[in-house]
Amino acid sequence: MTDTPRSRVIADAWRELGDGARSLSNAAGLPLARTIKLVLDPLVIRPAQRPRLGHALLTDEQAAELRLRITAAADDLVATGGWFALMKKRRRERGITAGSPQDLYFQKAFELARTEGLARDDAQAVVDAALDDVHDSDRVTAADLREYVTMPAVADRVRQQIDDAWGRAMTEEGEAMTAAVVDALANGRGFDEFDDAVSALRGSASGAALRSAGEARAAGLSDLDVPVRPEVGATASKSALPAPFDRSLLERLFQQVSGLDISGTTGLSELVASEARRSAQPWQLADEPGRVVMACALVATAGPGAAAIRLDERWRREAFVRHALRTPGATDPRAGAREAMIRRLWARLQGRELRQMPVDAAEAWDVIDGATRSVILDRRDAAKAQMGRAA
């Protein structure tokens, strides 16, 4: 019996769907990361109900079960791709710009696939109703958030909430993170070790250490020697975000808010108060499992160990990396990648907390590996663009 990577099983099963799910796939014909996160895992595979299918490495029996669940849902997935394409088209026609189409529409498209079957070109009324449901006029937008936190009375109250949270911040007692935990996760095991690390507050202890001079900056989470309490904020730009620990509350929330199911000033008040509390906690995260994931990632990227080797192997499989390494004078594409991955991982975990999607042991390594792959893809695209300009 051999263990098979979960990602390979998903990729092989996805290829059997053919071109029907093209709008849910990347350029290589494989499911987008958001397809896995928003459609396959929660709606098709459901590892929360079937933990055996959430492991990074699967037995032959588990791999066969996972493949069957995906291929059995082929009609729904193909229909989902069709509805998603129609929703994007109608979105453009209606001039809707709020939020990410994938984040907002993937699950709604799956719902339409189950209730309406295959997408139809004459289904504009159905698509309009779906868009209206997603973009409910009562749902809070990024513009609503900015308007809310810049009201003088609200800004004063939020500053006080931040001051109160930071005034209560304590140095958490816990055991130091060890390489054995993350190395076990990287090898498809370590689930018990992860849960033990959560119980031992290893994540909190690691996060508390970032308050020491230079530690958060070394991890890539701050440009300051010692992180300071955040400002409330008045402006935010996706293209010019500071390091995670240096962001205002507005900058921490503006990309996420339109995808959250909140409405009215009560929802905004609770969201902002929660983020004020989160900003004062270890790793500036609220949940211990997420803190443990961050601690594991920090250890993994420091190396040496099985986890560091696995992450480095992912880089070395890339043709653009190999080309750079054998080209005299070329910059190593991995330069600064550790800090970029840590920043991206933090953003993903903070987003999961906002959506009340806590990470568990079965997902821990996949989340770390996924953040690494995301950085690699960005740098691969940049390398291709540079080669195209040089040609």
C-alpha positions as CSV (number, residue, x, y, z in Angstrom):
1,M,0.0,0.0,0.0
2,T,1.3,3.4,-0.9
3,D,0.3,6.9,0.2
4,T,-0.9,9.3,-2.5
5,P,-0.8,13.1,-2.1
6,R,-4.4,14.4,-1.8
7,S,-3.6,17.2,-4.3
8,R,-2.7,14.6,-6.9
9,V,-5.9,12.7,-6.4
10,I,-7.9,15.9,-6.7
11,A,-6.0,16.9,-9.9
12,D,-6.5,13.5,-11.5
13,A,-10.2,13.5,-10.8
14,W,-10.6,17.0,-11.9
15,R,-9.0,16.3,-15.3
16,E,-11.8,13.8,-15.9
17,L,-14.3,16.6,-15.9
18,G,-12.8,17.9,-19.2
19,D,-13.5,21.4,-20.4
20,G,-16.9,21.7,-18.8
21,A,-15.4,23.2,-15.6
22,R,-13.0,25.5,-17.4
23,S,-14.2,28.6,-15.5
24,L,-13.3,26.9,-12.2
25,S,-9.9,25.9,-13.4
26,N,-6.5,27.5,-13.8
27,A,-4.4,27.6,-17.0
28,A,-3.1,24.1,-16.4
29,G,-6.7,22.7,-16.3
30,L,-6.5,22.1,-12.5
31,P,-9.0,23.4,-10.0
32,L,-8.3,26.9,-8.7
33,A,-7.3,27.2,-5.1
34,R,-10.6,28.9,-4.4
35,T,-12.4,26.1,-6.2
36,I,-11.0,23.7,-3.7
37,K,-11.6,26.0,-0.7
38,L,-15.1,27.1,-1.6
39,V,-16.6,24.3,-3.7
40,L,-14.8,21.0,-3.5
41,D,-14.0,20.8,0.2
42,P,-17.1,22.3,1.8
43,L,-19.7,21.2,-0.8
44,V,-18.4,18.0,-2.4
45,I,-15.7,16.3,-0.3
46,R,-16.7,17.6,3.1
47,P,-13.7,16.6,5.1
48,A,-15.3,18.0,8.3
49,Q,-17.7,15.0,8.0
50,R,-15.1,12.7,6.5
51,P,-11.7,13.6,8.2
52,R,-10.1,10.7,6.4
53,L,-10.4,12.6,3.1
54,G,-8.7,15.7,4.5
55,H,-5.3,14.2,5.1
56,A,-2.4,15.5,2.9
57,L,-1.5,11.8,2.1
58,L,-4.2,9.3,1.4
59,T,-4.2,5.5,1.5
60,D,-5.3,3.7,-1.7
61,E,-8.8,3.2,-0.2
62,Q,-9.1,6.9,0.8
63,A,-7.8,8.1,-2.6
64,A,-10.4,5.9,-4.4
65,E,-13.1,7.3,-2.2
66,L,-12.0,10.9,-2.8
67,R,-11.8,10.4,-6.5
68,L,-15.3,8.9,-6.6
69,R,-16.8,11.8,-4.6
70,I,-15.4,14.3,-7.2
71,T,-16.3,12.3,-10.3
72,A,-19.8,11.5,-9.0
73,A,-20.3,15.3,-8.7
74,A,-19.2,15.9,-12.2
75,D,-22.6,17.1,-13.5
76,D,-22.9,19.6,-10.6
77,L,-19.4,20.9,-11.1
78,V,-19.8,21.4,-14.8
79,A,-23.1,23.2,-14.2
80,T,-21.4,25.3,-11.5
81,G,-18.8,26.4,-14.0
82,G,-21.5,27.4,-16.4
83,W,-23.5,29.4,-13.9
84,F,-20.3,31.1,-12.6
85,A,-19.5,32.2,-16.1
86,L,-23.0,33.6,-16.6
87,M,-22.9,35.4,-13.3
88,K,-19.5,37.0,-14.2
89,K,-20.9,38.1,-17.5
90,R,-24.0,39.7,-16.0
91,R,-21.9,41.3,-13.3
92,R,-19.9,43.2,-15.9
93,E,-23.1,44.2,-17.7
94,R,-24.6,45.6,-14.5
95,G,-21.4,47.4,-13.6
96,I,-20.9,45.6,-10.3
97,T,-17.4,45.9,-8.9
98,A,-17.7,45.0,-5.2
99,G,-15.8,41.9,-4.0
100,S,-14.1,39.0,-5.7
101,P,-16.3,37.1,-8.1
102,Q,-14.8,33.8,-7.1
103,D,-15.4,34.5,-3.4
104,L,-18.9,35.8,-3.9
105,Y,-20.2,33.6,-6.6
106,F,-18.7,30.1,-6.5
107,Q,-21.0,28.7,-3.8
108,K,-24.0,30.5,-5.3
109,A,-23.2,29.0,-8.7
110,F,-23.0,25.5,-7.1
111,E,-26.4,26.2,-5.5
112,L,-27.9,27.1,-8.9
113,A,-26.3,23.9,-10.4
114,R,-28.1,21.8,-7.8
115,T,-31.5,23.6,-8.2
116,E,-31.5,24.6,-11.8
117,G,-29.3,22.1,-13.5
118,L,-27.1,23.2,-16.5
119,A,-26.7,26.9,-17.1
120,R,-29.0,28.3,-19.8
121,D,-28.2,31.4,-21.9
122,D,-31.9,32.5,-21.4
123,A,-31.7,32.4,-17.6
124,Q,-31.0,36.1,-17.1
125,A,-33.8,36.4,-14.6
126,V,-32.3,33.6,-12.5
127,V,-28.8,35.1,-12.7
128,D,-30.1,38.6,-11.8
129,A,-31.9,37.1,-8.8
130,A,-28.7,35.4,-7.7
131,L,-26.7,38.5,-8.0
132,D,-29.3,40.5,-6.1
133,D,-29.1,37.9,-3.4
134,V,-25.3,38.1,-3.2
135,H,-25.2,41.9,-3.4
136,D,-28.0,42.4,-1.0
137,S,-28.4,46.2,-0.5
138,D,-28.3,45.6,3.3
139,R,-24.9,43.9,3.0
140,V,-22.0,46.0,4.2
141,T,-19.4,47.0,1.6
142,A,-15.9,48.4,1.9
143,A,-17.2,51.9,1.2
144,D,-19.7,51.4,4.1
145,L,-16.8,50.3,6.4
146,R,-14.7,53.3,5.5
147,E,-17.6,55.7,6.0
148,Y,-18.3,54.1,9.3
149,V,-14.9,54.1,10.9
150,T,-14.2,57.7,9.7
151,M,-17.1,59.1,11.6
152,P,-15.5,61.1,14.5
153,A,-17.5,59.5,17.3
154,V,-17.0,56.0,15.9
155,A,-13.2,56.6,15.4
156,D,-12.9,57.8,19.0
157,R,-14.7,54.7,20.3
158,V,-12.6,52.3,18.2
159,R,-9.4,54.0,19.3
160,Q,-10.5,53.3,22.9
161,Q,-11.3,49.7,22.0
162,I,-7.8,49.3,20.6
163,D,-6.2,50.9,23.6
164,D,-8.2,48.7,26.0
165,A,-7.2,45.6,24.1
166,W,-3.6,46.4,24.0
167,G,-3.6,47.5,27.7
168,R,-4.9,44.0,28.6
169,A,-2.4,42.2,26.4
170,M,-0.4,39.7,28.4
171,T,2.7,37.6,27.6
172,E,1.1,34.2,27.2
173,E,2.8,31.3,28.9
174,G,3.3,28.3,26.7
175,E,5.8,25.8,25.4
176,A,8.1,26.6,22.5
177,M,7.3,25.3,19.1
178,T,9.5,22.4,18.0
179,A,10.5,21.3,14.5
180,A,9.2,17.8,15.2
181,V,5.6,19.0,15.1
182,V,5.8,20.7,11.7
183,D,8.1,18.0,10.2
184,A,5.5,15.4,11.1
185,L,2.8,17.5,9.5
186,A,4.9,17.9,6.3
187,N,5.1,14.1,6.2
188,G,1.3,13.7,6.3
189,R,1.2,12.8,9.9
190,G,1.4,14.9,13.1
191,F,-2.3,15.5,13.6
192,D,-2.0,14.5,17.3
193,E,1.1,16.5,17.7
194,F,-0.7,19.5,16.2
195,D,-3.6,19.2,18.6
196,D,-1.1,18.8,21.5
197,A,0.6,22.0,20.4
198,V,-2.7,23.8,20.5
199,S,-3.4,22.5,24.0
200,A,0.2,23.6,25.1
201,L,-0.3,27.1,23.7
202,R,2.7,26.7,21.5
203,G,1.3,29.2,19.0
204,S,0.6,31.8,21.6
205,A,4.1,31.5,23.0
206,S,5.6,31.9,19.6
207,G,3.4,34.9,18.9
208,A,4.2,36.6,22.2
209,A,7.9,36.3,21.2
210,L,7.2,38.5,18.2
211,R,6.8,41.5,20.6
212,S,10.5,41.4,21.3
213,A,12.6,43.9,19.3
214,G,13.2,42.9,15.7
215,E,11.3,39.6,15.8
216,A,8.2,40.6,13.9
217,R,10.3,42.5,11.4
218,A,12.5,39.4,10.9
219,A,9.4,37.4,10.2
220,G,8.2,39.9,7.6
221,L,5.1,40.9,9.6
222,S,6.2,44.5,10.4
223,D,8.6,47.1,9.2
224,L,9.0,48.4,12.7
225,D,11.5,47.2,15.3
226,V,8.6,46.6,17.7
227,P,4.9,46.5,16.5
228,V,2.6,49.2,17.8
229,R,-1.1,49.3,18.3
230,P,-2.9,50.0,15.0
231,E,-4.5,53.2,13.9
232,V,-8.2,53.2,13.0
233,G,-7.4,54.3,9.5
234,A,-9.2,56.5,6.9
235,T,-7.9,55.1,3.6
236,A,-7.0,51.7,2.2
237,S,-5.5,50.4,-1.0
238,K,-5.0,46.8,-2.0
239,S,-2.0,47.7,-4.1
240,A,-0.2,49.5,-1.2
241,L,-0.9,47.5,1.9
242,P,1.7,47.8,4.7
243,A,3.0,44.7,6.5
244,P,0.3,42.9,8.4
245,F,1.1,44.1,11.9
246,D,1.5,47.7,10.5
247,R,-2.0,47.9,9.0
248,S,-4.8,50.1,10.3
249,L,-8.1,48.4,11.3
250,L,-9.6,49.7,8.0
251,E,-6.8,48.1,6.0
252,R,-7.2,44.8,7.9
253,L,-10.9,44.6,7.0
254,F,-11.6,46.4,3.8
255,Q,-10.8,43.5,1.4
256,Q,-12.8,41.0,3.4
257,V,-15.9,42.9,4.5
258,S,-17.9,42.7,1.3
259,G,-17.7,38.9,1.5
260,L,-18.9,38.6,5.1
261,D,-22.5,38.1,5.9
262,I,-23.0,41.2,8.0
263,S,-25.4,44.1,7.7
264,G,-26.0,47.5,9.3
265,T,-24.1,49.4,11.9
266,T,-24.6,46.7,14.5
267,G,-22.7,44.3,12.2
268,L,-20.0,46.8,11.5
269,S,-19.6,47.7,15.2
270,E,-19.1,44.0,16.1
271,L,-16.7,43.4,13.3
272,V,-14.5,46.4,14.1
273,A,-14.6,45.6,17.9
274,S,-13.5,42.0,17.2
275,E,-10.6,43.2,15.0
276,A,-9.5,45.6,17.7
277,R,-9.3,42.7,20.1
278,R,-7.6,40.5,17.6
279,S,-4.9,43.1,17.0
280,A,-3.6,42.8,20.6
281,Q,-3.5,39.0,20.6
282,P,-0.5,36.7,19.8
283,W,0.2,36.7,16.1
284,Q,-2.7,39.2,16.0
285,L,-4.9,36.2,15.5
286,A,-7.8,35.1,17.8
287,D,-7.7,31.3,17.5
288,E,-5.0,29.1,18.9
289,P,-5.0,26.7,15.9
290,G,-4.2,29.5,13.6
291,R,-1.4,30.7,15.9
292,V,0.0,27.2,15.9
293,V,0.0,27.2,12.1
294,M,1.9,30.4,12.0
295,A,4.4,29.1,14.5
296,C,4.8,25.9,12.4
297,A,5.4,28.0,9.3
298,L,8.0,30.1,11.0
299,V,9.9,27.0,12.1
300,A,9.5,25.3,8.7
301,T,10.9,28.3,6.8
302,A,13.8,28.5,9.2
303,G,14.9,25.0,8.6
304,P,16.6,22.6,8.6
305,G,14.2,19.7,8.7
306,A,11.7,17.7,6.7
307,A,9.3,20.7,6.4
308,A,12.0,23.0,5.1
309,I,13.0,20.4,2.6
310,R,9.5,19.9,1.3
311,L,9.0,23.6,0.8
312,D,12.3,24.0,-0.9
313,E,11.6,21.1,-3.2
314,R,8.5,22.8,-4.3
315,W,10.6,25.8,-5.4
316,R,13.2,23.6,-7.0
317,R,10.6,21.9,-9.2
318,E,10.0,25.2,-10.9
319,A,11.8,25.7,-14.2
320,F,12.2,29.4,-13.7
321,V,14.0,28.7,-10.4
322,R,16.3,26.1,-11.9
323,H,17.1,28.5,-14.7
324,A,18.0,31.3,-12.3
325,L,20.1,29.1,-10.1
326,R,22.3,28.0,-13.0
327,T,22.5,31.5,-14.6
328,P,25.6,33.4,-13.3
329,G,24.7,36.7,-11.7
330,A,20.9,36.0,-11.7
331,T,18.9,36.8,-8.6
332,D,17.7,33.8,-6.6
333,P,13.9,33.8,-7.1
334,R,13.5,32.6,-3.5
335,A,15.0,35.8,-2.1
336,G,12.5,37.2,0.4
337,A,10.1,34.3,-0.2
338,R,10.0,33.3,3.4
339,E,8.7,36.7,4.5
340,A,6.2,36.9,1.6
341,M,4.9,33.4,2.5
342,I,4.5,34.3,6.2
343,R,2.6,37.5,5.3
344,R,0.3,35.7,2.9
345,L,-0.3,32.9,5.4
346,W,-1.3,35.5,8.1
347,A,-3.7,37.2,5.7
348,R,-5.4,33.8,4.9
349,L,-5.7,32.8,8.5
350,Q,-7.1,36.2,9.5
351,G,-9.6,35.9,6.6
352,R,-10.6,32.4,7.8
353,E,-11.2,33.8,11.3
354,L,-13.4,36.6,9.9
355,R,-15.4,33.9,8.1
356,Q,-15.5,31.6,11.1
357,M,-13.6,28.9,9.3
358,P,-11.0,27.7,11.9
359,V,-8.1,25.6,10.6
360,D,-7.6,22.1,12.0
361,A,-4.8,19.6,12.1
362,A,-5.8,18.0,8.8
363,E,-5.6,21.3,7.0
364,A,-2.5,22.8,8.7
365,W,0.2,21.7,6.3
366,D,-2.0,22.3,3.3
367,V,-2.5,25.9,4.4
368,I,1.2,26.4,4.8
369,D,2.0,24.7,1.5
370,G,-0.8,26.6,-0.2
371,A,0.6,30.0,0.9
372,T,4.0,28.9,-0.4
373,R,2.6,27.8,-3.7
374,S,0.8,31.1,-4.0
375,V,4.1,33.0,-3.7
376,I,5.7,30.7,-6.2
377,L,2.9,31.4,-8.7
378,D,3.3,35.1,-8.3
379,R,7.0,34.9,-8.9
380,R,6.6,32.5,-11.8
381,D,4.3,35.1,-13.4
382,A,6.7,37.9,-12.8
383,A,9.6,35.8,-14.3
384,K,7.5,35.1,-17.4
385,A,6.6,38.7,-17.7
386,Q,10.3,39.7,-17.4
387,M,11.3,37.1,-20.0
388,G,8.6,38.4,-22.3
389,R,9.9,42.0,-22.0
390,A,13.4,40.8,-22.7
391,A,12.5,38.8,-25.8
